[in-house]
Amino acid sequence: MLTERWKEASDASSTSADGGMLKNAAIALGLAVFLGIFSQVPYWE
């Protein structure tokens, strides 16, 4: 019973893992772009 539950949970998470990986990649890319743009802002005179 217990082993079957973790197998089912593993199968369910493997299908959503691709979406999670894509989401993490998009967040990382967005953060890199934001930092790249923010580094160009002159905040000292």
N, CA, C and O atoms as a DFTB+ gen file, in Angstrom:
180 C
 N C O
     1  1       0.821      -1.196       0.000
     2  2       0.000       0.000       0.000
     3  2       0.868       1.265       0.000
     4  3       0.718       2.135      -0.857
     5  1       1.757       1.346       0.954
     6  2       2.607       2.524       1.062
     7  2       3.517       2.654      -0.159
     8  3       3.711       3.749      -0.687
     9  1       4.071       1.524      -0.597
    10  2       4.965       1.588      -1.759
    11  2       4.217       1.999      -3.017
    12  3       4.775       2.699      -3.862
    13  1       2.978       1.582      -3.156
    14  2       2.197       1.974      -4.320
    15  2       1.910       3.477      -4.306
    16  3       1.880       4.113      -5.359
    17  1       1.704       4.032      -3.139
    18  2       1.421       5.470      -3.051
    19  2       2.621       6.287      -3.500
    20  3       2.459       7.264      -4.232
    21  1       3.833       5.903      -3.072
    22  2       4.981       6.709      -3.487
    23  2       5.270       6.531      -4.968
    24  3       5.802       7.437      -5.610
    25  1       4.920       5.356      -5.525
    26  2       5.085       5.172      -6.973
    27  2       4.125       6.089      -7.731
    28  3       4.503       6.713      -8.722
    29  1       2.888       6.164      -7.257
    30  2       1.912       7.039      -7.908
    31  2       2.316       8.500      -7.764
    32  3       2.184       9.276      -8.710
    33  1       2.801       8.873      -6.604
    34  2       3.248      10.246      -6.391
    35  2       4.446      10.550      -7.284
    36  3       4.571      11.656      -7.809
    37  1       5.316       9.576      -7.453
    38  2       6.481       9.760      -8.313
    39  2       6.057       9.951      -9.765
    40  3       6.609      10.797     -10.468
    41  1       5.085       9.171     -10.213
    42  2       4.592       9.311     -11.578
    43  2       3.935      10.671     -11.787
    44  3       4.125      11.301     -12.827
    45  1       3.179      11.113     -10.822
    46  2       2.495      12.398     -10.933
    47  2       3.501      13.543     -10.942
    48  3       3.337      14.508     -11.689
    49  1       4.531      13.444     -10.123
    50  2       5.508      14.524     -10.057
    51  2       6.399      14.541     -11.290
    52  3       6.907      15.598     -11.664
    53  1       6.599      13.397     -11.924
    54  2       7.450      13.368     -13.115
    55  2       6.773      14.085     -14.282
    56  3       7.457      14.656     -15.133
    57  1       5.454      14.063     -14.334
    58  2       4.758      14.763     -15.409
    59  2       4.779      16.264     -15.173
    60  3       4.831      17.036     -16.130
    61  1       4.739      16.690     -13.926
    62  2       4.761      18.118     -13.632
    63  2       6.178      18.641     -13.460
    64  3       6.373      19.849     -13.328
    65  1       7.169      17.760     -13.459
    66  2       8.556      18.194     -13.286
    67  2       9.011      19.018     -14.484
    68  3       9.790      19.957     -14.325
    69  1       8.539      18.681     -15.676
    70  2       8.929      19.434     -16.859
    71  2       8.423      20.874     -16.762
    72  3       9.146      21.812     -17.097
    73  1       7.202      21.043     -16.311
    74  2       6.655      22.378     -16.141
    75  2       7.397      23.144     -15.065
    76  3       7.637      24.343     -15.207
    77  1       7.759      22.466     -13.997
    78  2       8.509      23.115     -12.929
    79  2       9.892      23.519     -13.393
    80  3      10.387      24.586     -13.033
    81  1      10.516      22.668     -14.191
    82  2      11.849      22.982     -14.711
    83  2      11.779      24.175     -15.656
    84  3      12.645      25.050     -15.632
    85  1      10.746      24.202     -16.485
    86  2      10.560      25.314     -17.413
    87  2      10.298      26.604     -16.645
    88  3      10.816      27.661     -17.003
    89  1       9.499      26.516     -15.596
    90  2       9.206      27.686     -14.770
    91  2      10.476      28.209     -14.108
    92  3      10.719      29.415     -14.094
    93  1      11.288      27.303     -13.559
    94  2      12.533      27.719     -12.918
    95  2      13.486      28.352     -13.925
    96  3      14.157      29.334     -13.606
    97  1      13.553      27.807     -15.126
    98  2      14.414      28.370     -16.162
    99  2      13.936      29.772     -16.551
   100  3      14.751      30.671     -16.757
   101  1      12.627      29.955     -16.651
   102  2      12.074      31.262     -17.001
   103  2      12.349      32.279     -15.899
   104  3      12.660      33.436     -16.185
   105  1      12.237      31.861     -14.653
   106  2      12.520      32.756     -13.528
   107  2      13.994      33.146     -13.525
   108  3      14.330      34.314     -13.327
   109  1      14.876      32.168     -13.743
   110  2      16.313      32.446     -13.769
   111  2      16.662      33.394     -14.911
   112  3      17.463      34.312     -14.735
   113  1      16.066      33.175     -16.075
   114  2      16.318      34.039     -17.221
   115  2      15.798      35.454     -16.959
   116  3      16.473      36.436     -17.269
   117  1      14.612      35.551     -16.393
   118  2      14.051      36.858     -16.065
   119  2      14.895      37.598     -15.044
   120  3      15.088      38.809     -15.152
   121  1      15.396      36.880     -14.059
   122  2      16.258      37.495     -13.050
   123  2      17.560      37.978     -13.676
   124  3      18.038      39.066     -13.352
   125  1      18.135      37.185     -14.567
   126  2      19.378      37.578     -15.237
   127  2      19.160      38.826     -16.094
   128  3      19.998      39.727     -16.098
   129  1      18.047      38.883     -16.814
   130  2      17.734      40.050     -17.641
   131  2      17.512      41.272     -16.757
   132  3      18.004      42.358     -17.064
   133  1      16.775      41.101     -15.663
   134  2      16.527      42.210     -14.745
   135  2      17.829      42.756     -14.179
   136  3      18.031      43.970     -14.142
   137  1      18.711      41.865     -13.739
   138  2      19.990      42.312     -13.185
   139  2      20.847      42.982     -14.253
   140  3      21.560      43.944     -13.966
   141  1      20.781      42.480     -15.477
   142  2      21.528      43.096     -16.570
   143  2      21.047      44.508     -16.853
   144  3      21.861      45.406     -17.068
   145  1      19.747      44.714     -16.855
   146  2      19.187      46.051     -17.080
   147  2      19.453      46.951     -15.878
   148  3      19.832      48.111     -16.037
   149  1      19.256      46.415     -14.684
   150  2      19.441      47.209     -13.470
   151  2      20.889      47.651     -13.311
   152  3      21.148      48.719     -12.757
   153  1      21.840      46.848     -13.786
   154  2      23.249      47.210     -13.651
   155  2      23.613      48.402     -14.535
   156  3      24.658      49.021     -14.336
   157  1      22.761      48.730     -15.509
   158  2      23.025      49.856     -16.398
   159  2      22.467      51.171     -15.858
   160  3      22.729      52.230     -16.428
   161  1      21.702      51.118     -14.766
   162  2      21.093      52.320     -14.206
   163  2      22.138      53.073     -13.384
   164  3      22.687      52.525     -12.428
   165  1      22.416      54.328     -13.750
   166  2      23.391      55.102     -12.969
   167  2      22.748      55.625     -11.680
   168  3      21.873      56.490     -11.727
   169  1      23.176      55.109     -10.550
   170  2      22.588      55.554      -9.295
   171  2      23.588      56.311      -8.432
   172  3      23.249      56.733      -7.327
   173  1      24.805      56.490      -8.913
   174  2      25.760      57.372      -8.247
   175  2      26.161      58.467      -9.223
   176  3      26.203      58.256     -10.435
   177  1      26.450      59.623      -8.681
   178  2      26.842      60.722      -9.559
   179  2      28.334      60.940      -9.514
   180  3      28.850      61.828     -10.192
